[in-house]
Amino acid sequence: MAEDFTINVDFAVLRREDGSPRTLLAWGDRVRVLDRTATKIEVEVTDFKEQPDGSIQPVAASGFLKRKLRVDGADRQVALPEDDVRILQVAFVDVQQGDGALGQTPSGKLITIDGGENQLFARFLAGRLRGTSAAARRPIDAMVVTHGDADHFAGLSKIRESETEEALPLTSACSFTPSGCSTTGW
């Protein structure tokens, strides 16, 4: 049975069956463990393939990791169950007029910072927060807008609109603006 694990070392090389490198994984990356031996772990990761129309689609890719690596003179498990690796994660996305950011705290709270003025940030969130559905919404605990220019907040309306759509089923608990926190919506 496959289990969700998280990379527990700074960097780990994911290798193909022939031993050649497939990709480099970093601390906090999620993997699905398919099989384990005494020395290696077979995992599945999400890769992204460019389509003829220029869009990027997630695809499953598998490979092998060493089970342990020597770090600072001690053997360390390369991957551990997700609940055993608590990290602050921050992902940045180019939204054309700057960057938007998604932060996830070690306890799982989601925070967005800015969101551009188009649908790019909403698309990024849809890819990053896979597994949501109309029945299984993922709350965004805070939305931070660094200042009131449209190129920092207009794209966040796409997220708000998604609260009634299945494409990106998220909810927002609180939005932060330079004038304070609004819990009443948009």
Secondary structure, DSSP 4 states (H G I P E B T S, - for coil): --EEEEE-SSEEEEE-TTS-EEEEEETT-EEEEEEE-SSEEEEEEEEEEE-TTS-EEEEEEEEEEESEEEETTEEEESEEEGGG----EEEEEE-SSSEEEEEE-TT--EEEE---SSTHHHHHHHHHTTT--SSS-EEE-EEE-SSS-HHHHTTHHHHHHGGGSSSS-EEES-EEETTEEE-S--
